[in-house]
Amino acid sequence: MKLITAIIKPFKLDDVREALSEIGVAGITVTEVKGFGRQQGHTELYRGAEYVVDFLPKVKIEAAVGTDLVDKAIEAITKAANTGKIGDGKIFVTQLEQAIRIRTNETGPAAL
């Protein structure tokens, strides 16, 4: 089992959700986050004054998947979230040691 964490642009969330659903990912967790990478924020004009926005709004998606779905999930997220511009995001894959479904006490891949 693996935990896939993707940081993407907020307007790409629906596309990524649909792409993951199509390949059989049962559920995701979505969190609104702020951050910056290479783009280092940007300058905005508000009431005539310039100010720097250091942290840009992003969406963090987490999905626990079986090892057999990892490559498909990465490909689905990459295709759905890609705009070709800086700030498209990142995908992190980590080992998931244990998963437990609270309602039924199922463990391991059955809990996903």
N, C-alpha and C positions, 0 to 999 in steps of 0.2 A: 504494500500500500504506500502511496505517496500523497503528500500535501502540495498542491499547486497553488501558489500565491501569485497573482498578477496585479500589477499597478497599471491602470489604463486611464485614458481620457474619459470623463464622465459621459459624454454624448455617445460613446461606443458601447456602453453597458448593455443595451438591448441586443445589439448585434452579437456580442460575445455570449450573452445568455442563450440566445437562440442557437448559436453554433455549438455550444456545449450540450444543449438539450438534444440536438440532432444526433450526436455521437453516443448518447446514452449516459451522460453524467446526470445522476439523480438529483443532486442538490448543490447549491452554492451559498456562501455567506458573502454579503456585500457590505462594505464599510466606506463611508465618505472620509477621505483623508486629505491632507495637504502636504506638499513636498516640492522638491526641486531636484533636478539632475543637471545635465549639461547646459540646459537653457538658462539656468541661473535666474529665473524669474523674468519680469519685464517691468517697464515704466508705464504708468497710466496717468491720465490727466483728470483731476477731479476739482471742479469749481475753480479752474484756473491755476491750480497748483499741481505740480508734478510730484508723484510719489512712486516708490519702487515696491512692487509686489514680489516679495521674496518667495513665498510659498504659494504654489499654484494648486487649485483644486484638482484632486484625482479621485479615483475609485479603486479600492482594493477588493479583489475577488479571491476568495479562498474556496478550493474544492478538494475534497478527499476522494481519490480515485484508486482503483485497482492498478497494479503495475502494468497490466495489459492495455490500459486506456491512456497511459501517460503521453505517449508520442502523439496519439490522435488529439488529445486535449491541448497539447502545446501547439500543434498545427492549427487547430480550430481557433484558439485564442489569437495566435499570431495573424492569421488571415483576417479575422473579424475586427481586430483592434488597429490594424495597420492603416495609417493615413499617408505614410511616406514623409512625414514632417517630424522635426525634433520634438521630443516629449511624448512619443507614442507609448512609452512605458517599458516595463520589465516583467519577466516571468521568472519566478524562483521555484525550484522543485526540491523538496526535502523529504527525507525518509519519515514515514509515519509508523511508529512502533505499535500502537494499539488504538483501536476504535471500539466504542461500546455504545450500543443503542439503549438508551435509558429505559424506554417503555418495555422492551422485550428481553433485555439483558443479552442480546446477541453480541458477539465479539468478532473482531477481525473483519475480513472482507464482507461477511454477511451483514455487518452493521452499517455498511455504506449504502 
